[in-house]
């Protein structure tokens, strides 16, 4: 591949270049492109037989108009056991994010960062104030919902977003904690729970909050289909909310906003539930194995993930754009460098979970790029990088000041202003744009000089160890009760047990236990052979 291929990344500010653009620039034949560790897609679905069926009907699919969105939505709702009046289908989740911003977000939106870029970029493009809550690298990028709620109240933010699992780090929030957060935010205009990657999670049997969302007046759950079904090129996704909210979005969508490919796939799904469940099961197996192999690379930090991707920090001295370019040109492997994600930097890669044959190629390429004889690390030091990282020095500096040792200065500046360690809420009617994130206090031990996170010692023998993710404080299982009508919570802090302490920084996947092991299983149980999963536990066994 020529240098013109890697130059595509310089002109792509918001995302990586498409596979079609890479193929055009390199002159490669269709299907001969690089191994894709960049776009988070299910590699096991659709099955080859399903692709053959679609290919056999290609002429009819692309020749004729699709049915109306209502017809396609009704079929999807029948599969997922959801009421159609609570669902709106869009031409990809990004279309739905756009309409959510236009219709349901008034002046401000709170977003933890790093996360999916459209949640920060879309409201900024329409002049909204975006209040960014920085996830701390020292805490494994775990989202503390209690502190996030305090941040929202201190800023006076009217709409709130939570991605579960989060992109790019794969951090997971348990269902009960999210329901408590939703109720604590009952006085906000809008709460969005983005579950685009939730079907790849195995931390709970029924992780989704779609049922709870339909009962609340201000909650929207966003779901992707392209990612889960391995069909990014077919733009389809859906949201679930109470009939009033879902109806507002549905009324604004064009009658034929869903294409004939999307219709064909949705109507195929009824006969392929078992294959879909097996594909999710295999992705979860691959995630464990891929995390273990990457964790064995010296200096590489792998963060726990419940998505179909892994967030990794490169060894000291390696710079993401150089690693990305050399992996592409020397090994024909495409990786996602995260320098253009607010709250991240070029020190991080997001690597999609793929079959073992591809992972061996990835690991072999990383070994040569990072530690190759006579080459040293990909970049000897940060000052000698390529100079065209898709991130910016300003963003890196901003996030440095809200992580690690930079916290001391920021915390001192905000001490005594409102809640401890939080910026005071803006006065009503003050301008738009992007305010600096308020500092979030961390434990004193986390405020050390910046450097690579320490690697913990492996857990000896079968002795149980805590899962290095954002697991809520243990407490007795609640007695099932009817869901009451939501009422404004008097204070966010009162809705939560004491927050969990910071997760040990940079815990490699092989140094702790998976969520499945915490539940007393190995995560590799067989998948039922029949039946299509519903929306609550979609893709889960049982």
N, C-alpha and C positions, 0 to 999 in steps of 0.2 A: 504493500500500500504506500502511496506517495505521501509527501508532506501536505499535499492539498487536502487529504482526508482529515488529518488532525486539525487543519486550519478551520474546518467547519465548526469546531467547538468555540473558536474565538468569536464567531458572529452569532452564536446561539446563547442569548443572555439568560433565558428563563429555563432551559432544559437542554438535554443532549440532542444532537441532530437525529433525525429519524433514520431508520434502517434503509429506507428508500433513498435518502440523500447520500448516505454513506456508499450505497451500491452504485449510484450514478457517478459519484466522484471517483470511485476506485475502478469503475469499468467492469466490475464483477458480474457474472451471470446471476439470475434470480436463484435464491437458495444457497448461494456460495459465499455469503457474507460471513462476518466474524461470529464467534460464539458469543451470545448475548447474555452478559451478566449485568446489564444496565436496566432494561425495562422489566419491572416486576410482573411476570406473567406465569400462569400455571403451565408447565411444560408437558403435562400428561393429559390434558383435555383441550379440545375434543380428541377422541380416539381416532386412529387412522381410518376406521370404518366410517366414522361420522364425516371426516373430511372427504372421503370418497363419495358419500351421499350428497354433500353440498356441491362437490365438483360436477356430479352428474346432473344436478338441477341448476347449474350456474346460469344457463341461458334464460330460463324462466325467472330466476331470482333477480337478475339485473335488467330484465326487459320490462317488467310490469310494476305498476305502483304497489306499494305495500298496503296492508289494511290500515285503518285508523289506529292512532296510538291507544285509544280506548279498548280496541279489540285485543291488541297485543298485551296491554296491561292486565286485562281480565284473565288472559291465559296464564300470565306470570303469577298473578295473585291466587289463581286456583292451585298452582303448584306449591306456592309458599304458604298457603292457608292464611292469606291476608285479605281484609275487606278492600275492594277496589277503590272505594271512596277515600281511603286513607293513603293511597299510593299515587305518585306521579312519576312516570318514566321519562327520562331525558336522553338526548343524543350524547351520552357519556356523562359521567358525574360532573365534569367541568361545566357543562351547560346548566346543570342544576345549581351549581355553586354561583354561577352568574345570576340566575333568577332569584336565588335566595338573597343575594346582595342587593339586587335592584328592588325587590318587593318587601323584604322582611328586615333588613338592616337599616336603621335610621342614621345615627351620626357616628357610631363607634363600634368597634369589634375587638374583643380580646382573643389573642391567639398565643399558645405556647410555641416557642421556637427553639430548635429547628422543627419544621413540619412541612407538609405539602405546600408548595409555593403559592398556589392559587388562593389559599386562605389569607395570605398577606397581600398579594399583588392585586387581586380583584377589588377589594374594598378601597385600596389606595387609588386605583384607577378611576373610581367614582367619587373621590374626594372625601372618603370617610377617614376618621382617625383610627389608626390601628395600634392598640396597646399590646406590645409584645412582652410576654412573660418568659424570660430566658431559662431554659432547662440547663441545670448545672452539669458540666462534664465531670466534676468531682463526685457527683451523685449518680453517675451512670445514666444521665439524661432522664432520670425518673421524674414523673410529674406528681408533685404533692398537691392533691386536690384542695386540701384545706388552705394552704398558702395561696393557691391560685384563686380561690374564692375571696380571700382577703384582698388580694391584688385587684380583682375586679371591682370590689366595693370601694377601695381606696381611689381608684382611677375614675369611678363613676361610669364604667363601661356599660353599654346597653345590650350588647349581644356578645355571646361567648361561644367559642369553638373548642372541642376536645376531639382529637383523633385517637381511635383505639382499634388496633395497635397504631402507634404513631409512625409516620414516615419522616425521616429515614431510619430511626433507631430501633423500631419494632417494640417499643415499650408498651406494656399492657396494664390496663386498669380493670380490676374485678367489678363485676356487674353491680354488686351491692353498694360499693363505693360510688359508682357512677350514678345510681339511683338517688343516693343521699345528696350528691352534688346537684343533680337536677332539681331536687326539691329545695335545696338551699338557694338556687338561682331562680326560684319561682317568681320573683319580682323583677326579673330582667325581661326585656322585650323578646329575646330569642336565645335558645340554647341549641347548638348543633352538635350532634355526636356523629362523627364521620367514621363509619365502620367499613370502609372500603376494603380493608385487608382482614377483617375479623374471621372469615371462614377458614383462614389458615391457622388460627389459634387453637391450642388444645389445653389451655389452662383451666377451662370450665366446660361442663357438658352443654350448658345453654348460656352462652356469653352475651347474646344480643339484648339490647334494651328497647327493641321495636314495640313490644307489647306495652311497656310503660310509657313510651312516647305517645302512643295513640290516646292515652288517657289524660295527657297534660296539655294545657293550652298553648305552651310556648316552646315545645321541644320538637325538633326535626332530626330524624336519623337518616344519614346518607349511606347508600350502598352502591358498590360497583358490581358490574357483571363481566366486563371485559377482562379485568384482572383475574377473577376467579375462574372464568371459563377459558382462559388462555386465548382470548380473541380481542386484543387491543384495537385491531383495525376495525372491528364492528363497534361503533360507538353506542353503548347503551349502559344505563345505570338507572337507579330509582331512589326515591326518598319515601319515607314513611312518617306520617304525622297525623294529628287529629284531622277530621274531615275539613274543617275550616281552613287550616294552614295548607294542607295538601291541595284543596280546591283552588286556593288563590294561585298557586304555582301552575297547576294543571290548566287553569283557564287561560294562562298567558302563552302556553306552548303551542306551536304550530300543529295543525291537524296531522301532517305527515312528517313530524320531526324524527320518527324512527324509520330506518330504511328496511328494505326487503330482506337483507341478510339478518338483521336483528330479529325480524318476525320469524324467519325460517328457523333460526337457532332456538328461540323461545319455544316454538311448537315442537321441536325435536326433543326438548329436555325431558318430557314426560317419560320417554322410553329409555332414558340413559341416566337415571338417578344412581344406580349402583356404580357405574363407571366413574361418575363425578365424585362420589364419596371415596372411592379407591384412589382417585387422583389426589385429593386433599390429604389422605392418609400417607401417600408416598411422599408428598412435599414435606410433611412433618418429619418423616424418617430422614429424608435428605438433609433437612435443616440441622438435625443433631449431628449427623456425620460430617457435614460441611463445616460446622462450627468447630468440631474437634480437630479437623485437619488444619484449618486456618489458625487455630490457637497454638498449634505446634510451631508456627513460624516465629523465630526470635524477634521480640520487640513489637509484634503485631497484637493489638488489643481487640478482642471481639466482644461486643456488647450483647447481652441476652435479648432475644427477639421472639415475638409471637407472630411476626409477619412471614412472608415468603422471601425475605431478604435479611441480610446481616449487615450491621453497621460496624465498620472496623476503623481503628486509628492506626495509621502507618507508623513504622519505627521512627525514632528521632533521626532527623536528617533527610528523610524522604519527603518529597513534595508531590501532592496528588496529581497535578497536571502532567508532570514528567512521567510518573508511573502510568497514568492513563494512556499517554501518547505512545510510550514504549510497549505497553501491553498490546495496543492495537496494531502498531506497525511491525513489531518483531514477533508477536505471538498470535495475532489475529483474534484477540480476546477483547471485547468491549466492556469496560467497567464504568461505573458512575462515580465521578469525582464530585464532591459535595461542596466545593468552594462557593457556588452560587446560591446555596441555601442559607438564609439569614439564621444566624445562631450556630452555624457550622463553619468549616474552613477547608482549605485544600489539604489539610492533614487527614481528612476522612474520606473513605470510600463507602458506598452502599453496594453490596454484592448480592445479586438475586440468587435464590436457592435453585440449583439445577441438578440434573442427574450426576452420578459419581464419575462417569467418564469425562464429563465436562469439568467437574471440580478438579480432577487430577491435572487437567490441562491448565486450569487457572492457577493452582498451587505451584506447578512446575514453572509457569511463567513468572509468578511473583518471586519465586526463589532466585531466578536468574536476574530479574530486574533489580531486586532489592539487595541481593548478596552476591551477585555474579563475580567470579574471579577477575581481578583487575579493574572492575568497574565500580566497586563500592556500592553504596546506596544510590538510588536513582538520582538524587540531588544531594551533594555534600552538605549543604546548609540552606536555610530558608532564603538567604540573601542572593543565592545563585539560581533561583527558579527561572521558569520560562518567561515570566513577565506578562503572561496573558491569562493568568488564573481567572476563571469566571467569577470568582469572589472578588471583593475589593478590600483594600487596606483598611478602609473606614469600618467595614463590617467586622473584620478580624479584630481591629482594635476595640470596637464597641463590645464584642463578646468577650474579649480578654479582660476587659474591665469589670465584667459581671461574672467572672469565673475565677477560681483560685485566689491568688494573692491580691488581685485587683479588687476583690470584695471589700477589703479593709477601707480603702479610700471612699468607695461608693457608699458603704454602710455609714461611715462617719458623716458624710454629707447629708444623708437623709435621716440621721438620728433625731428624734424629737418631732419629726413632721408626720403627723397622723400615726398609723400603725407602725411599730418598730420595724425599721428596715424597708419601709414602703414609701413611695413618693405620694405626696398629697394629691387628692383628686383634683382634676382641673376644674376651673370655674366654668359655669355654664356658658355656652356660646363661644368659648375660645376656639381658635383656628382649627384647621384640619392639618393633614400631613401625618408624619410618623414621629411620635415622641420617643425619646430615649427610654428603654425599658427601665422600670424601677428595680432597684437592687432587692434581691431576695436573700435574707440572711442565711448563712450556712453555719454548721458546727465549726468551732474554732479549729478543729483538726484539719478541716478542708482548706483553710486559708493559709496555705503554704506556698512556697516559691513555685512558679510554674515549671512543669517538667512532665515527663511521661508518668502516667499513673502506675503505682506499684502493682506488680503481679502477685496475687495471693498464692499461698501454698496450696497444693491439691488437697482435697478433703480425704483424710485417711480412711481406708477401708469402707465398710458400709455405714459408717456413722452419719446420721442425717445432718444436713446443713441447710441453711435458709436459701431459698431461691433468690438469686440476685436481681430481682425485679421489684416493681412497686406493689408488693403484697400488703394489704391492709393489716392493721393490728389485729391479732387473733382475738376472737370473742365467740361466745356460744352462738350456735346456729339460731337464727331468729325463728319464732313461731309464725307460720304463714298467717297473714291477716289481710283483710280487704284493703285495697289501695285507697286511701282517703283522697278527697278532693285537694289538689295542691293549694297551699296557702303560703304567702311570703314568709320566709324564715327571718326571725328577728336579727340573727347574726350568723355569718357563715361559720364561725368557729364553733358555735353551739351545736351545729349539725354533725360534727365529726368527733371521733375519739382522738386522743392526742396523736399528732402526726408521727409517722414512723421516722426514725433517724436516717441519715443519708446512707444510701447504698454504698458499699465499698467501691472506690473508684476503679473503673476499668477491669471488671472481673471477667477473665476469659471464660468462654462457655464451658471448657473442660474443667475449670476450677471450682464449679459449683454443681448444683443439681438442677435438672430441668423441671418445668412445672409438672410434667407427667410423673417424675420420680417423687416429687413432693406429695403427689396424690397416692403414692405407693404402687405405681405401675411403671412400666418401661416405655410407655408411649407407643408401643408397636402392636397393640392388640388388633385382632382381625376386624374388618369392616363388614357390617351387615350386607348380605348379597342382594337385598331387594329394598325397594322403597325410596321415595324422594324426600330428603330432609326438609323440614319447614323452616320458616324464617328465624325462629327463635334459636334453634340449635342447628342451623343450616350446615350440613357437612359433618356434623358430629355423629359419632357412633351411638347407638342406643335408641 
